[in-house]
Amino acid sequence: MTFTAPAGTSEFVKRWKPKPGDIVTFKHNGFLLSNKKPKSPSLYRMRPEVTWEDVVASFKEQTPRSTRNLLLFY
């Protein structure tokens, strides 16, 4: 899946200068139900110690959880 995530802070960009293809971690606020992309993603940190092969090897398909709350009254 491809999506655009802005830097969390301007300090992140000054310090790391990320380029396309760099491996990064990002924060988000859940997933959109329609296309399963992350809501409000922002770059969190660079991962220079991780290779793309490491990412592929550790990938697990996860299904987004619903953010609805269920209230039960007894």
Buried (B, 14 or more C-beta within 10 A) or exposed (E): EEEEBEBBEEEBEEEBEBEEEEBBEBEBEEBEEEEEBBEEBBBBBBEEEEEEEEEEEEEEEEEEEEEEEEEEEE
